[in-house]
């Protein structure tokens, strides 16, 4: 028996207005989240994403 796996890229977003935190998943490493606008699922605020630097290990 073997297990199969796939890699998923998760973006963690925080609304500047209400500070609600949620995630957005992509299966593509090249996905550029900064090219889209998102609506906060909590307050409905619509904005672009500012991608921060990656966290160090």
VENZI-V825751 format. One record per pair of residues at least 4 apart in sequence whose C-alpha atoms are under 8 Angstrom apart, sorted by sequence separation. I is the first residue (numbers start at 1). J is the second residue. If there is no record, write none. Layout:
BEGIN
[[I	J] [I	J]]
END
This chain:
BEGIN
[[15	19] [40	44] [14	19] [15	20] [26	31] [39	44] [40	45] [14	20] [15	21] [39	45] [40	46] [14	21] [39	46] [13	21] [14	22] [38	46] [39	47] [12	21] [13	22] [37	46] [38	47] [12	22] [13	23] [37	47] [38	48] [12	23] [13	24] [37	48] [38	49] [11	23] [12	24] [36	48] [37	49] [10	23] [11	24] [35	48] [36	49] [10	24] [11	25] [34	48] [35	49] [10	25] [34	49] [9	25] [10	26] [33	49] [34	50] [8	25] [9	26] [34	51] [8	26] [9	27] [33	51] [8	27] [9	28] [7	27] [8	28] [9	29] [20	40] [20	42] [18	42] [15	40] [18	43] [17	43] [17	45] [15	45] [13	49]]
END
